[in-house]
Amino acid sequence: MFLVESYSIAVLFCFVTMLCWGSWANTQKLAGKTWRYELFYWDYVLGVVILSLIFALTMGNHGEYGRGFFEDLLQAEKTSLFSAFMGGVVFNIANILLVAAIAIAGMSVAFPVGIGLALVLGVLLNYVAKPEGNPALLFGGIALVTAAIIINAIAYRKIPAQQKNVSAKGLILSVLCGVLMSLFYYFVASSLAGVRLNDGGIALLTAENLQKGTLESGKITPYTANFIFALGILLSNFIVNTVVMKRPFVGEPVPFVDYFKGGIRDHLWGIIGGGIWAVGMTLNVIASGVASPAVAYGLGQGATLISAIWGVFIWQEFRNAPKETNKLLGAMFLFFVVGLGLLIWAKL
């Protein structure tokens, strides 16, 4: 399988993750105003599964390191497979809340509040599980990102809302999404195989560490974990999204038959959106061996910055807000950028 061999490449992969995770939601908007987000999400999940399988059969099945995809599946313990699968279930619930929040409040609110909160809680959780990196810099970056989230929420309150309950619902869904989203990566990281060193210790999966030991048995490689994670999303979606379609957060219930009334454009954008997200997830999990799960997850969830840029400058989601809101948005961007910089520095 392919492994990242340097920290600079790992950071590059995390930045690609940031771009992917912060940009996929544009496909939801491009699918069309009449195409409900509940219907879009079925195609999104399909895109995640397809790309995860492609990565597993290519980069995960060829190369000079570790085990191939099929070999890895056969030797995996049930606990490792279950952990990766549960990561997909938790992510799916959180992501449906995110998609609903985007439909209600827009990208420039749902992402900074929901995914920003997930970044803060997720980095803390993953650092406790595998403490890698300078804690002062790591927590300093988290503090700045937290400040950016608060500033964004303040700016959102300045948008004239036709219905106050709709605005509140968008924020509430974003917060619930953030809490759940902070957990999924921990489940995936817990399933990943490390390297059993010659002295008996366990180290993160890197090319350098593999020269000092052997790949841990029972647990799974990033590519296998990524695919099992995608299966968790797919199978749980038949329950989670079906419930949401019958009892939507906004609007009338959506009959499943409506899915088959969509045009090629509607379905294609959903698959592309899922594929974009899966590319980011795969590269991030690969990079976590060198960068550590806490740093890799934190940088990946810097997607909040990218999505805010899309929402503010491209989709003009704050166009009806007072002029003084621009100062708040400027401060939000500054805090995000500096906070992410500290996360990168933490590992160095």
C-alpha positions in Angstrom: 0.0 0.0 0.0 1.0 3.6 -0.4 2.2 5.5 2.7 3.2 9.1 3.2 6.9 9.4 4.0 7.4 13.0 5.1 5.6 15.6 7.3 5.5 18.1 4.5 3.6 15.7 2.2 1.3 14.8 5.2 0.5 18.5 5.6 -0.1 18.9 1.9 -2.6 16.0 2.0 -4.3 17.6 5.0 -4.7 20.8 3.0 -6.2 18.9 0.1 -8.6 17.4 2.7 -9.4 20.9 3.9 -10.2 22.0 0.3 -12.3 18.8 -0.3 -14.2 18.9 3.0 -14.8 22.7 2.7 -16.0 22.6 -1.0 -18.2 19.5 -1.5 -21.3 21.3 -0.2 -21.2 23.5 -3.2 -22.5 20.5 -5.2 -25.6 20.5 -3.0 -26.3 24.1 -4.1 -25.5 23.3 -7.7 -27.9 20.3 -7.7 -30.8 22.8 -8.0 -33.2 24.6 -5.6 -36.0 22.1 -6.3 -33.8 19.1 -5.4 -34.3 18.4 -1.7 -31.2 17.9 0.4 -32.7 14.5 1.6 -32.7 13.3 -2.0 -29.2 14.8 -2.7 -27.8 12.9 0.2 -28.5 9.4 -1.3 -26.3 10.2 -4.2 -23.7 11.8 -1.9 -23.4 8.6 0.1 -23.0 6.6 -3.1 -20.2 8.8 -4.2 -18.4 8.3 -0.9 -18.6 4.5 -1.2 -17.5 4.4 -4.8 -14.4 6.6 -4.3 -13.4 4.7 -1.0 -13.5 1.4 -2.9 -11.4 2.8 -5.8 -8.7 4.0 -3.3 -8.8 0.6 -1.5 -8.3 -1.3 -4.8 -5.6 0.9 -6.1 -3.4 2.8 -3.6 -4.4 0.4 -0.8 -3.7 -2.8 -2.8 -0.4 -1.9 -4.4 2.9 -0.6 -3.1 5.9 -1.8 -1.1 4.5 -1.3 2.4 2.2 -3.3 4.6 -0.7 -5.5 3.5 -2.9 -5.4 0.5 -6.6 -4.5 0.8 -8.0 -8.1 0.6 -5.2 -9.6 2.8 -6.0 -6.9 5.3 -9.7 -7.6 5.3 -9.1 -11.3 5.9 -6.8 -10.8 9.0 -8.9 -8.0 10.6 -10.5 -8.6 14.0 -14.2 -7.9 14.4 -13.5 -5.1 16.9 -11.4 -3.2 14.4 -14.0 -3.5 11.6 -16.8 -2.6 14.0 -14.9 0.5 15.2 -14.5 1.8 11.6 -18.1 0.9 10.8 -19.4 2.8 13.8 -17.3 5.8 12.7 -19.4 5.8 9.5 -22.7 5.5 11.4 -21.8 8.5 13.7 -20.5 10.5 10.8 -23.7 9.9 8.8 -26.0 11.2 11.5 -23.8 14.2 12.0 -23.5 14.9 8.3 -27.2 14.8 7.7 -27.6 17.4 10.4 -24.9 19.4 8.6 -26.7 19.1 5.2 -29.9 20.2 6.8 -28.2 23.2 8.5 -26.7 24.2 5.1 -30.2 24.1 3.6 -31.5 26.3 6.4 -28.7 28.7 7.3 -26.1 28.4 4.5 -22.5 27.3 4.2 -21.0 30.3 5.9 -22.9 29.5 9.1 -23.3 25.7 9.2 -19.7 24.9 8.5 -17.9 27.4 10.9 -20.3 26.6 13.8 -20.8 22.9 13.2 -17.4 21.8 11.8 -15.6 24.4 13.8 -17.0 22.9 17.0 -16.2 19.4 15.7 -12.6 20.5 15.1 -12.2 21.7 18.7 -13.8 18.7 20.3 -12.3 16.2 17.9 -8.7 17.5 18.3 -9.1 17.2 22.1 -10.4 13.7 21.9 -7.8 12.5 19.4 -5.0 14.1 21.3 -6.1 12.4 24.6 -6.1 9.0 22.7 -2.7 9.6 21.0 -0.9 12.6 22.5 1.4 13.8 19.6 2.5 17.3 19.1 3.2 20.4 21.3 0.1 20.8 23.6 0.6 24.5 24.1 0.5 25.2 20.4 -2.2 22.6 19.8 -4.6 24.1 22.4 -3.7 27.6 21.4 -4.8 26.9 17.9 -8.0 25.3 19.3 -8.7 28.5 21.4 -8.4 30.7 18.3 -10.7 28.5 16.3 -13.2 28.5 19.1 -13.1 32.3 19.1 -13.7 32.3 15.3 -16.8 30.1 15.8 -18.2 32.5 18.4 -17.6 35.5 16.1 -19.3 33.7 13.2 -22.4 33.0 15.4 -22.5 36.7 16.4 -22.3 37.7 12.7 -25.1 35.3 11.8 -27.4 36.9 14.3 -27.1 40.2 12.5 -28.7 38.7 9.3 -32.3 39.9 9.0 -34.4 36.7 9.3 -37.9 36.4 8.1 -38.5 33.8 10.8 -36.5 33.8 14.0 -37.2 30.2 14.6 -35.7 29.2 11.3 -32.4 31.1 12.2 -32.4 29.4 15.6 -33.0 26.0 14.0 -30.0 26.4 11.7 -27.7 27.2 14.6 -29.1 24.3 16.8 -28.6 21.8 14.0 -25.0 23.1 13.4 -24.2 22.6 17.1 -25.6 19.1 17.3 -23.7 18.3 14.1 -20.5 19.5 15.6 -20.8 17.4 18.8 -21.4 14.2 16.8 -18.9 15.1 14.1 -16.1 15.3 16.7 -16.5 11.6 17.5 -16.4 9.8 14.1 -12.6 10.2 13.5 -11.8 8.7 16.9 -13.6 5.5 15.9 -11.8 5.3 12.6 -8.4 6.1 14.2 -9.0 3.4 16.9 -9.3 0.8 14.1 -6.0 1.7 12.4 -3.0 -0.6 12.7 0.2 0.7 14.1 3.7 -0.7 13.9 4.8 -3.2 16.5 8.4 -2.2 17.0 11.2 -4.6 17.7 11.4 -3.4 21.3 7.7 -4.4 21.8 6.2 -0.9 21.6 3.5 0.3 19.2 4.1 3.3 17.0 2.1 5.2 14.3 2.0 3.7 10.9 4.8 5.3 8.9 7.3 4.1 6.3 10.1 4.9 8.8 8.5 3.0 11.6 7.9 -0.1 9.4 11.7 -0.3 9.0 11.9 -0.8 12.7 9.1 -3.3 13.1 6.1 -5.0 11.6 2.5 -4.0 10.8 0.2 -4.7 13.8 -2.1 -7.6 13.2 -5.8 -7.6 13.9 -6.2 -3.9 13.2 -6.6 -2.5 9.6 -4.8 -0.2 7.2 -6.1 3.3 6.4 -7.6 2.1 3.1 -9.5 -0.8 4.6 -10.7 1.4 7.5 -11.9 4.0 5.0 -13.9 1.5 3.0 -15.5 0.0 6.1 -16.3 3.5 7.3 -18.0 4.2 4.0 -20.1 1.0 4.4 -21.2 2.3 7.8 -22.4 5.5 6.1 -24.3 3.6 3.4 -26.1 1.0 5.6 -27.0 3.5 8.3 -28.4 5.8 5.7 -31.3 3.5 5.0 -32.5 4.2 8.5 -31.3 7.7 9.2 -32.2 9.4 6.0 -35.5 7.5 5.6 -36.5 8.9 9.0 -35.5 12.4 8.0 -37.4 12.1 4.7 -40.6 11.2 6.7 -40.0 13.8 9.4 -37.9 16.5 7.7 -36.4 19.4 9.7 -38.0 21.9 7.3 -40.7 21.5 4.7 -43.1 18.6 3.9 -42.2 14.9 4.0 -40.4 13.6 1.0 -41.7 10.5 -0.8 -38.9 8.1 -1.8 -40.4 7.9 -5.3 -39.2 11.5 -5.8 -35.7 10.3 -5.9 -36.4 8.6 -9.3 -37.9 11.8 -10.7 -34.5 13.6 -10.5 -32.6 14.4 -13.7 -29.1 13.2 -14.5 -27.7 16.6 -13.3 -29.3 16.3 -9.9 -27.9 12.8 -9.3 -24.5 13.5 -10.8 -23.9 16.5 -8.4 -24.6 14.3 -5.4 -22.2 11.6 -6.5 -19.5 14.2 -7.3 -20.0 15.8 -3.8 -19.6 12.4 -2.1 -16.5 11.7 -4.2 -14.9 15.0 -3.3 -15.5 14.3 0.4 -14.1 10.8 0.1 -10.9 12.0 -1.5 -10.3 14.3 1.4 -11.1 11.6 4.0 -8.7 9.1 2.3 -5.8 11.5 2.1 -6.4 12.6 5.7 -6.3 9.1 7.2 -3.2 8.3 5.2 -1.5 11.5 6.5 -2.5 10.7 10.1 0.4 8.2 10.5 3.0 11.0 10.0 1.0 14.0 11.3 -0.8 12.2 14.1 -4.6 11.8 14.3 -5.1 15.0 16.3 -3.1 17.3 13.9 -4.5 15.6 10.7 -8.1 15.8 11.9 -7.6 19.4 13.0 -6.1 20.6 9.7 -8.7 18.7 7.7 -11.5 20.3 9.7 -10.0 23.6 8.7 -12.6 23.1 6.0 -14.6 25.6 8.0 -12.4 28.3 6.6 -12.8 27.2 3.0 -16.6 26.8 3.3 -16.9 30.2 4.9 -15.0 31.7 1.9 -17.4 30.0 -0.4 -20.5 31.1 1.6 -19.4 34.7 2.1 -17.8 35.6 -1.3 -19.3 33.2 -3.8 -22.9 32.6 -2.5 -23.2 36.0 -0.8 -24.9 34.6 2.2 -24.2 37.7 4.3 -25.3 40.2 1.6 -28.3 41.4 3.6 -26.3 41.8 6.9 -25.3 45.3 8.2 -22.0 46.7 7.0 -20.4 46.3 10.5 -20.8 42.5 10.0 -17.8 42.7 7.6 -15.5 43.4 10.5 -16.7 40.4 12.4 -16.2 38.2 9.3 -12.7 39.6 8.9 -11.9 38.7 12.5 -13.3 35.2 12.0 -11.1 34.5 9.0 -8.0 35.9 10.8 -8.6 33.7 13.9 -9.2 30.6 11.7 -5.9 31.2 9.7 -3.8 31.8 12.8 -5.4 28.9 14.6 -4.7 26.5 11.8 -1.1 27.7 11.6 -0.6 26.8 15.2 -1.9 23.3 14.6 0.7 22.8 11.9 3.4 24.2 14.1 2.4 22.0 17.0 3.7 18.8 15.3 6.9 20.5 14.1 
